[in-house]
Structure formats: structure tokens, C-alpha cells
């Protein structure tokens, strides 16, 4: 099993998304936050279960799709680091992910 950690950026992204959702539906914002953490829990046992981020093409940078969002993470020895939560309709600048390499 590996340890799951969230970067400050990923937590800020999740918070911003939940605040946006909460403007119209507080209950859905809570549900989304819970689902985001539940989606990443499986990475403890199956860190390779996410797909490789196509914009980057590196084996160690992967993503889980949750609704309209991409939870992007990096696999490092004995750890999975959640890097960002990104809306799927927005372009992903791969250079942002390379900051963590």
C-alpha cells in the first residue's frame, strides 16, 4: 500500500470547485468533496489504476476522471501525490505538471 497525499494546490482546487458548486447547491458540493476523496482512496492499493495524462505522456503522471473533473496525481516511491483537480473542459497546460517533476 502507498500513502496518499494532497498538495496545497490540489486542496485549493477542490475547495474552489466546492465553493462554486455550493453557490447553487450546498449538498452537491459536499457530495462532490466526499466523492473526490473516495475516488483517490483506491489509489492506496491500485496506484496505476488511473490513466496516463495524455498531455504529458509520463507513466508516473496519471488521472482519475470524476464527473467533469480530472484528478491528476503523481506516483512516487511508496506515495501517490494528488497534484491538481482540473475541469475537463479547460485546457491543461502540461508545463504546470512538470513543476512537480
N, CA, C and O atoms as a MOPAC input file, in Angstrom:
PM7 MOZYME 1SCF
protein

 N      0.83800 1    -1.19200 1     0.00000 1
 C      0.00000 1     0.00000 1     0.00000 1
 C      0.87900 1     1.25000 1     0.00000 1
 O      1.96300 1     1.27600 1     0.58300 1
 N      0.38000 1     2.27100 1    -0.66500 1
 C      1.09300 1     3.53500 1    -0.70800 1
 C      0.31800 1     4.59100 1     0.07300 1
 O     -0.87700 1     4.44300 1     0.33100 1
 N      1.00400 1     5.62900 1     0.43300 1
 C      0.40700 1     6.75400 1     1.15300 1
 C     -0.16800 1     7.74200 1     0.14200 1
 O      0.45400 1     8.00200 1    -0.88800 1
 N     -1.34600 1     8.29300 1     0.42300 1
 C     -1.97000 1     9.29700 1    -0.42800 1
 C     -1.75200 1    10.66200 1     0.23300 1
 O     -2.08800 1    10.85400 1     1.40100 1
 N     -1.18900 1    11.60300 1    -0.52300 1
 C     -1.05200 1    12.97100 1    -0.02300 1
 C     -1.63400 1    13.93500 1    -1.05500 1
 O     -1.59500 1    13.66900 1    -2.25700 1
 N     -2.15800 1    15.02500 1    -0.58900 1
 C     -2.71800 1    16.06800 1    -1.43700 1
 C     -1.81900 1    17.29000 1    -1.35300 1
 O     -1.47600 1    17.72900 1    -0.25500 1
 N     -1.43300 1    17.84400 1    -2.48800 1
 C     -0.66800 1    19.08800 1    -2.48400 1
 C     -1.59700 1    20.22800 1    -2.07800 1
 O     -2.82100 1    20.10600 1    -2.14100 1
 N     -0.99300 1    21.33100 1    -1.66200 1
 C     -1.78700 1    22.51800 1    -1.34500 1
 C     -2.60100 1    22.94600 1    -2.56300 1
 O     -3.76000 1    23.34200 1    -2.43500 1
 N     -1.99500 1    22.86400 1    -3.73700 1
 C     -2.68500 1    23.24700 1    -4.96700 1
 C     -3.93500 1    22.40000 1    -5.18300 1
 O     -4.99200 1    22.93800 1    -5.51600 1
 N     -3.83200 1    21.09700 1    -5.00000 1
 C     -4.97800 1    20.21300 1    -5.19800 1
 C     -6.09200 1    20.52000 1    -4.20600 1
 O     -7.26800 1    20.52500 1    -4.57100 1
 N     -5.72600 1    20.77400 1    -2.95900 1
 C     -6.73700 1    21.10700 1    -1.94600 1
 C     -7.39800 1    22.44800 1    -2.25700 1
 O     -8.60400 1    22.60600 1    -2.06700 1
 N     -6.61900 1    23.40400 1    -2.72800 1
 C     -7.18300 1    24.70200 1    -3.11800 1
 C     -8.11600 1    24.54600 1    -4.30800 1
 O     -9.17800 1    25.16600 1    -4.35300 1
 N     -7.72800 1    23.72600 1    -5.26300 1
 C     -8.58600 1    23.46100 1    -6.42700 1
 C     -9.91300 1    22.85300 1    -5.99100 1
 O    -10.97900 1    23.28900 1    -6.42600 1
 N     -9.83900 1    21.84500 1    -5.12900 1
 C    -11.05000 1    21.17200 1    -4.65700 1
 C    -11.94100 1    22.14800 1    -3.89800 1
 O    -13.15900 1    22.15200 1    -4.07900 1
 N    -11.34300 1    22.96200 1    -3.06200 1
 C    -12.12500 1    23.94400 1    -2.31200 1
 C    -12.82100 1    24.93400 1    -3.24900 1
 O    -13.99800 1    25.24300 1    -3.06200 1
 N    -12.10100 1    25.42900 1    -4.25100 1
 C    -12.68700 1    26.37700 1    -5.20400 1
 C    -13.85500 1    25.74600 1    -5.96100 1
 O    -14.88200 1    26.38800 1    -6.17900 1
 N    -13.69000 1    24.49600 1    -6.35500 1
 C    -14.76100 1    23.79000 1    -7.06400 1
 C    -15.97900 1    23.64600 1    -6.16000 1
 O    -17.10600 1    23.89300 1    -6.58800 1
 N    -15.75700 1    23.25200 1    -4.92700 1
 C    -16.87100 1    23.06300 1    -3.98600 1
 C    -17.56600 1    24.38800 1    -3.67100 1
 O    -18.79000 1    24.42600 1    -3.54900 1
 N    -16.80600 1    25.46600 1    -3.53900 1
 C    -17.42500 1    26.77800 1    -3.30300 1
 C    -18.27900 1    27.19200 1    -4.50000 1
 O    -19.35400 1    27.76800 1    -4.33500 1
 N    -17.79900 1    26.89900 1    -5.68800 1
 C    -18.56600 1    27.21300 1    -6.89000 1
 C    -19.86700 1    26.41000 1    -6.93000 1
 O    -20.93300 1    26.96600 1    -7.19200 1
 N    -19.77900 1    25.11800 1    -6.67300 1
 C    -20.97400 1    24.26200 1    -6.67100 1
 C    -21.94100 1    24.70600 1    -5.57200 1
 O    -23.15500 1    24.71500 1    -5.77700 1
 N    -21.40300 1    25.07300 1    -4.40900 1
 C    -22.22600 1    25.44400 1    -3.25000 1
 C    -23.05200 1    26.70300 1    -3.49200 1
 O    -24.06000 1    26.91900 1    -2.81900 1
 N    -22.64000 1    27.52900 1    -4.44000 1
 C    -23.43200 1    28.73600 1    -4.73700 1
 C    -24.84300 1    28.36500 1    -5.14500 1
 O    -25.78300 1    29.11500 1    -4.88300 1
 N    -25.00200 1    27.20700 1    -5.78700 1
 C    -26.31800 1    26.75500 1    -6.22600 1
 C    -26.85300 1    25.58300 1    -5.42100 1
 O    -28.06400 1    25.44200 1    -5.25300 1
 N    -25.95200 1    24.74100 1    -4.92200 1
 C    -26.40500 1    23.51300 1    -4.25500 1
 C    -25.36600 1    23.05700 1    -3.23400 1
 O    -24.42300 1    22.34000 1    -3.57200 1
 N    -25.54400 1    23.47400 1    -2.00200 1
 C    -24.60100 1    23.14400 1    -0.93600 1
 C    -24.44700 1    21.63200 1    -0.76400 1
 O    -23.33600 1    21.14200 1    -0.56600 1
 N    -25.54300 1    20.90200 1    -0.83800 1
 C    -25.49600 1    19.45400 1    -0.65600 1
 C    -24.64100 1    18.77800 1    -1.73400 1
 O    -23.89000 1    17.84900 1    -1.43500 1
 N    -24.75200 1    19.23700 1    -2.97800 1
 C    -23.95600 1    18.65700 1    -4.06000 1
 C    -22.47600 1    18.97000 1    -3.89900 1
 O    -21.62100 1    18.16800 1    -4.27600 1
 N    -22.17700 1    20.12900 1    -3.34400 1
 C    -20.77600 1    20.47800 1    -3.08300 1
 C    -20.17400 1    19.51900 1    -2.06000 1
 O    -19.04500 1    19.05700 1    -2.22400 1
 N    -20.92100 1    19.22500 1    -1.01800 1
 C    -20.45400 1    18.27700 1    -0.00600 1
 C    -20.25000 1    16.88300 1    -0.61100 1
 O    -19.25100 1    16.21400 1    -0.34400 1
 N    -21.20200 1    16.47100 1    -1.41600 1
 C    -21.12100 1    15.15400 1    -2.05900 1
 C    -19.91200 1    15.08200 1    -2.98500 1
 O    -19.21400 1    14.06800 1    -3.01600 1
 N    -19.66100 1    16.15200 1    -3.73900 1
 C    -18.51600 1    16.14800 1    -4.64700 1
 C    -17.20600 1    16.00700 1    -3.87000 1
 O    -16.32400 1    15.24800 1    -4.27100 1
 N    -17.08000 1    16.73300 1    -2.76800 1
 C    -15.85700 1    16.64600 1    -1.96100 1
 C    -15.65500 1    15.22800 1    -1.43600 1
 O    -14.54700 1    14.69500 1    -1.49500 1
 N    -16.70500 1    14.62500 1    -0.93200 1
 C    -16.61600 1    13.25300 1    -0.42200 1
 C    -16.20200 1    12.30300 1    -1.53800 1
 O    -15.33500 1    11.45200 1    -1.34300 1
 N    -16.81500 1    12.44600 1    -2.69600 1
 C    -16.50100 1    11.55500 1    -3.82600 1
 C    -15.06500 1    11.73700 1    -4.31500 1
 O    -14.42400 1    10.77700 1    -4.74200 1
 N    -14.56900 1    12.95400 1    -4.25400 1
 C    -13.18600 1    13.19800 1    -4.67800 1
 C    -12.21200 1    12.44400 1    -3.77600 1
 O    -11.26800 1    11.81900 1    -4.26000 1
 N    -12.44300 1    12.50200 1    -2.46600 1
 C    -11.56300 1    11.77800 1    -1.54600 1
 C    -11.74900 1    10.26700 1    -1.67300 1
 O    -10.77900 1     9.51300 1    -1.59900 1
 N    -12.98100 1     9.82800 1    -1.86300 1
 C    -13.22600 1     8.39100 1    -2.05100 1
 C    -12.57100 1     7.87800 1    -3.33300 1
 O    -12.03700 1     6.76900 1    -3.36200 1
 N    -12.61400 1     8.68400 1    -4.38700 1
 C    -12.02400 1     8.26800 1    -5.66800 1
 C    -10.51800 1     8.05500 1    -5.53800 1
 O     -9.94900 1     7.17100 1    -6.17900 1
 N     -9.88400 1     8.86900 1    -4.70900 1
 C     -8.43100 1     8.73100 1    -4.55800 1
 C     -8.05000 1     7.65300 1    -3.55100 1
 O     -6.90700 1     7.19600 1    -3.54600 1
 N     -8.97200 1     7.24300 1    -2.70900 1
 C     -8.67700 1     6.19200 1    -1.71800 1
 C     -8.22500 1     4.89200 1    -2.39200 1
 O     -7.35600 1     4.19200 1    -1.87100 1
 N     -8.80500 1     4.57200 1    -3.53500 1
 C     -8.45400 1     3.31400 1    -4.20700 1
 C     -6.99500 1     3.28600 1    -4.66400 1
 O     -6.43100 1     2.21900 1    -4.90600 1
 N     -6.39400 1     4.46600 1    -4.77900 1
 C     -5.00400 1     4.54000 1    -5.22800 1
 C     -4.03000 1     3.96800 1    -4.20400 1
 O     -2.89000 1     3.64900 1    -4.54500 1
 N     -4.46700 1     3.83400 1    -2.95300 1
 C     -3.60700 1     3.21200 1    -1.93300 1
 C     -3.20500 1     1.80500 1    -2.37300 1
 O     -2.05000 1     1.40400 1    -2.22900 1
 N     -4.15900 1     1.07300 1    -2.90200 1
 C     -3.90000 1    -0.30800 1    -3.32400 1
 C     -3.59500 1    -0.42300 1    -4.81400 1
 O     -2.87700 1    -1.32700 1    -5.24200 1
 N     -4.14400 1     0.49800 1    -5.59700 1
 C     -4.01800 1     0.40600 1    -7.04900 1
 C     -3.52700 1     1.73400 1    -7.64000 1
 O     -4.28200 1     2.39900 1    -8.34900 1
 N     -2.29900 1     2.12500 1    -7.36700 1
 C     -1.82400 1     3.43600 1    -7.83800 1
 C     -1.75500 1     3.56300 1    -9.35900 1
 O     -1.77700 1     4.67800 1    -9.87900 1
 N     -1.67400 1     2.46600 1   -10.07100 1
 C     -1.61200 1     2.51700 1   -11.53000 1
 C     -2.99000 1     2.45900 1   -12.18300 1
 O     -3.08900 1     2.34500 1   -13.40400 1
 N     -4.05200 1     2.53400 1   -11.38600 1
 C     -5.40100 1     2.36900 1   -11.93800 1
 C     -5.87200 1     3.56500 1   -12.75600 1
 O     -6.77200 1     3.41700 1   -13.58300 1
 N     -5.29900 1     4.72900 1   -12.55300 1
 C     -5.65800 1     5.88900 1   -13.36500 1
 C     -4.96300 1     5.83600 1   -14.70800 1
 O     -3.95300 1     5.15200 1   -14.87400 1
 N     -5.51400 1     6.56400 1   -15.66400 1
 C     -4.88200 1     6.57900 1   -16.98400 1
 C     -3.73500 1     7.59500 1   -17.01000 1
 O     -3.71600 1     8.54600 1   -16.22900 1
 N     -2.80200 1     7.38200 1   -17.90200 1
 C     -1.69800 1     8.32200 1   -18.09100 1
 C     -2.27200 1     9.61600 1   -18.66600 1
 O     -3.08200 1     9.58000 1   -19.59200 1
 N     -1.85500 1    10.75200 1   -18.12200 1
 C     -2.33700 1    12.04900 1   -18.61300 1
 C     -1.81100 1    12.23900 1   -20.03600 1
 O     -0.59900 1    12.31000 1   -20.23700 1
 N     -2.70600 1    12.32300 1   -21.02800 1
 C     -2.27400 1    12.36200 1   -22.42700 1
 C     -1.38600 1    13.56100 1   -22.77100 1
 O     -0.48500 1    13.44600 1   -23.60200 1
 N     -1.63600 1    14.70100 1   -22.14100 1
 C     -0.85200 1    15.89900 1   -22.45000 1
 C      0.60000 1    15.78000 1   -22.00400 1
 O      1.46900 1    16.49100 1   -22.50800 1
 N      0.86100 1    14.87800 1   -21.05900 1
 C      2.20400 1    14.73700 1   -20.51000 1
 C      2.88300 1    13.47000 1   -21.02600 1
 O      4.04300 1    13.50400 1   -21.43600 1
 N      2.15800 1    12.35700 1   -21.00500 1
 C      2.68100 1    11.10800 1   -21.53400 1
 C      3.72900 1    10.42600 1   -20.67300 1
 O      4.51400 1     9.62900 1   -21.18700 1
 N      3.76400 1    10.71400 1   -19.38500 1
 C      4.70100 1    10.05800 1   -18.47800 1
 C      3.95600 1     9.02100 1   -17.64100 1
 O      2.84400 1     9.26900 1   -17.17400 1
 N      4.57600 1     7.86100 1   -17.45900 1
 C      3.96500 1     6.76500 1   -16.69600 1
 C      3.59200 1     7.17800 1   -15.26600 1
 O      2.63200 1     6.65400 1   -14.70000 1
 N      4.33500 1     8.10000 1   -14.69200 1
 C      4.13100 1     8.45100 1   -13.28800 1
 C      3.11700 1     9.56800 1   -13.07300 1
 O      2.75700 1     9.84600 1   -11.93000 1
 N      2.64900 1    10.21100 1   -14.12900 1
 C      1.62100 1    11.25800 1   -14.01500 1
 C      0.32700 1    10.68800 1   -14.58300 1
 O      0.23100 1    10.42100 1   -15.78100 1
 N     -0.66300 1    10.50500 1   -13.72000 1
 C     -1.91000 1     9.82900 1   -14.09700 1
 C     -3.10800 1    10.63100 1   -13.62400 1
 O     -2.96300 1    11.63600 1   -12.92800 1
 N     -4.29500 1    10.17600 1   -14.01300 1
 C     -5.50600 1    10.88900 1   -13.63100 1
 C     -6.67400 1     9.93700 1   -13.42900 1
 O     -6.75300 1     8.85400 1   -14.01000 1
 N     -7.56500 1    10.39600 1   -12.58500 1
 C     -8.85400 1     9.74200 1   -12.36000 1
 C     -9.90600 1    10.73900 1   -12.84900 1
 O     -9.80100 1    11.93300 1   -12.57100 1
 N    -10.89100 1    10.27000 1   -13.55700 1
 C    -11.97400 1    11.13400 1   -14.01600 1
 C    -13.11600 1    11.03400 1   -12.99900 1
 O    -13.56100 1     9.94100 1   -12.64900 1
 N    -13.57300 1    12.18500 1   -12.53900 1
 C    -14.70000 1    12.25400 1   -11.59800 1
 C    -15.67900 1    13.27800 1   -12.14300 1
 O    -15.49000 1    14.48500 1   -11.98600 1
 N    -16.72300 1    12.78400 1   -12.78100 1
 C    -17.68500 1    13.69400 1   -13.41300 1
 C    -16.98900 1    14.49700 1   -14.49700 1
 O    -16.40100 1    13.93100 1   -15.41900 1
 N    -17.05600 1    15.81700 1   -14.38500 1
 C    -16.42300 1    16.70700 1   -15.35200 1
 C    -14.99500 1    17.07300 1   -14.96900 1
 O    -14.37900 1    17.91600 1   -15.62200 1
 N    -14.46600 1    16.45800 1   -13.93200 1
 C    -13.16300 1    16.85800 1   -13.39700 1
 C    -12.11800 1    15.75800 1   -13.54700 1
 O    -12.43500 1    14.56900 1   -13.57600 1
 N    -10.87900 1    16.18500 1   -13.64000 1
 C     -9.72300 1    15.29200 1   -13.72500 1
 C     -8.92600 1    15.46300 1   -12.43700 1
 O     -8.46300 1    16.56200 1   -12.13000 1
 N     -8.76800 1    14.39100 1   -11.69500 1
 C     -7.92900 1    14.40900 1   -10.50600 1
 C     -6.57400 1    13.87200 1   -10.94600 1
 O     -6.41800 1    12.68000 1   -11.20900 1
 N     -5.61000 1    14.76100 1   -11.02200 1
 C     -4.30100 1    14.41700 1   -11.57400 1
 C     -3.32600 1    14.16000 1   -10.43100 1
 O     -3.22200 1    14.93700 1    -9.48200 1
 N     -2.61700 1    13.04000 1   -10.55800 1
 C     -1.70100 1    12.65000 1    -9.48500 1
 C     -0.38200 1    12.14300 1   -10.03100 1
 O     -0.24600 1    11.83500 1   -11.21500 1
 N      0.57700 1    12.06700 1    -9.13800 1
 C      1.92000 1    11.58800 1    -9.48300 1
 C      2.26500 1    10.41300 1    -8.57900 1
 O      2.00100 1    10.44100 1    -7.37700 1
 N      2.85000 1     9.39600 1    -9.16300 1
 C      3.30000 1     8.23300 1    -8.39500 1
 C      4.77600 1     8.41900 1    -8.09400 1
 O      5.59800 1     8.57300 1    -8.99700 1
 N      5.09500 1     8.40100 1    -6.80800 1
 C      6.48400 1     8.44100 1    -6.36200 1
 C      6.67500 1     7.25700 1    -5.41700 1
 O      5.68300 1     6.69100 1    -4.95900 1
 N      7.89500 1     6.86700 1    -5.11200 1
 C      8.08100 1     5.67700 1    -4.28000 1
 C      7.26200 1     5.71400 1    -2.98000 1
 O      7.39700 1     6.62500 1    -2.16300 1
 N      6.41400 1     4.69700 1    -2.82000 1
 C      5.57200 1     4.49200 1    -1.64100 1
 C      4.59000 1     5.62200 1    -1.37600 1
 O      4.10700 1     5.78100 1    -0.25500 1
 N      4.29200 1     6.41200 1    -2.41300 1
 C      3.38000 1     7.54000 1    -2.24000 1
 C      2.68300 1     7.88700 1    -3.54900 1
 O      3.24900 1     7.75500 1    -4.63500 1
 N      1.43200 1     8.33700 1    -3.41400 1
 C      0.70100 1     8.93500 1    -4.52000 1
 C      0.40300 1    10.35900 1    -4.08500 1
 O     -0.18800 1    10.59200 1    -3.03100 1
 N      0.82100 1    11.30700 1    -4.91400 1
 C      0.65100 1    12.71900 1    -4.59200 1
 C     -0.39400 1    13.31900 1    -5.53400 1
 O     -0.18700 1    13.37100 1    -6.74700 1
 N     -1.51100 1    13.76800 1    -4.97100 1
 C     -2.56200 1    14.40000 1    -5.76300 1
 C     -2.07500 1    15.81100 1    -6.08800 1
 O     -1.81900 1    16.61300 1    -5.19000 1
 N     -1.95000 1    16.10500 1    -7.38700 1
 C     -1.35700 1    17.36700 1    -7.81800 1
 C     -2.37300 1    18.47900 1    -8.03100 1
 O     -2.16200 1    19.61600 1    -7.61000 1
 N     -3.48800 1    18.13700 1    -8.69400 1
 C     -4.47400 1    19.16100 1    -9.02500 1
 C     -5.81500 1    18.50700 1    -9.34000 1
 O     -5.88400 1    17.32400 1    -9.67400 1
 N     -6.86100 1    19.28700 1    -9.22900 1
 C     -8.19400 1    18.87800 1    -9.67400 1
 C     -8.56800 1    19.89300 1   -10.74400 1
 O     -8.66500 1    21.08900 1   -10.46900 1
 N     -8.77700 1    19.41400 1   -11.95600 1
 C     -8.88200 1    20.28600 1   -13.11800 1
 C    -10.17500 1    20.00200 1   -13.87500 1
 O    -10.51600 1    18.84100 1   -14.09900 1
 N    -10.89400 1    21.04300 1   -14.27000 1
 C    -12.12100 1    20.83900 1   -15.03800 1
 C    -11.76400 1    20.30600 1   -16.42100 1
 O    -10.86300 1    20.82600 1   -17.08000 1
 N    -12.46300 1    19.28400 1   -16.85100 1
 C    -12.15800 1    18.60700 1   -18.10000 1
 C    -12.34600 1    19.45600 1   -19.34500 1
 O    -11.73800 1    19.16700 1   -20.37600 1
 N    -13.17000 1    20.49500 1   -19.28000 1
 C    -13.39200 1    21.32000 1   -20.46800 1
 C    -12.31600 1    22.38900 1   -20.64600 1
 O    -12.21500 1    23.00100 1   -21.70900 1
 N    -11.52100 1    22.60900 1   -19.61800 1
 C    -10.44200 1    23.59200 1   -19.71500 1
 C     -9.17800 1    22.92500 1   -20.24100 1
 O     -8.90800 1    21.75900 1   -19.95100 1
 N     -8.42200 1    23.66700 1   -21.00300 1
 C     -7.15300 1    23.14500 1   -21.49800 1
 C     -6.19100 1    22.97000 1   -20.33000 1
 O     -6.13000 1    23.80500 1   -19.42700 1
 N     -5.45400 1    21.89000 1   -20.36200 1
 C     -4.46100 1    21.62200 1   -19.33700 1
 C     -3.09900 1    22.00500 1   -19.87900 1
 O     -2.66000 1    21.48600 1   -20.90500 1
 N     -2.43300 1    22.91300 1   -19.18600 1
 C     -1.08700 1    23.31600 1   -19.57300 1
 C     -0.11400 1    22.30600 1   -18.97600 1
 O      0.08800 1    22.30500 1   -17.76100 1
 N      0.49300 1    21.44600 1   -19.79200 1
 C      1.38300 1    20.40800 1   -19.26100 1
 C      2.57100 1    20.96000 1   -18.47400 1
 O      3.12300 1    20.26600 1   -17.62100 1
 N      2.96600 1    22.19700 1   -18.75200 1
 C      4.10200 1    22.76600 1   -18.02200 1
 C      3.78100 1    22.92900 1   -16.54100 1
 O      4.68700 1    22.92700 1   -15.70800 1
 N      2.51000 1    23.07000 1   -16.20900 1
 C      2.12300 1    23.16700 1   -14.79900 1
 C      2.46000 1    21.88000 1   -14.07400 1
 O      2.92600 1    21.91800 1   -12.93600 1
 N      2.23300 1    20.74500 1   -14.71000 1
 C      2.51900 1    19.45300 1   -14.09300 1
 C      4.00400 1    19.19200 1   -14.00700 1
 O      4.45200 1    18.50000 1   -13.09300 1
 N      4.77300 1    19.71800 1   -14.92100 1
 C      6.20900 1    19.48600 1   -14.91000 1
 C      6.89700 1    20.18200 1   -13.74400 1
 O      8.03700 1    19.85600 1   -13.41200 1
 N      6.21100 1    21.14100 1   -13.11700 1
 C      6.77500 1    21.79900 1   -11.93700 1
 C      7.00100 1    20.81500 1   -10.80700 1
 O      7.81800 1    21.06000 1    -9.92000 1
 N      6.28000 1    19.69900 1   -10.83400 1
 C      6.39900 1    18.70700 1    -9.77400 1
 C      7.41400 1    17.61700 1   -10.11500 1
 O      7.69000 1    16.76100 1    -9.27500 1
 N      7.97000 1    17.62700 1   -11.30800 1
 C      8.91600 1    16.58300 1   -11.71300 1
 C     10.23600 1    16.75300 1   -11.01600 1
 O     11.15600 1    15.96400 1   -11.23400 1

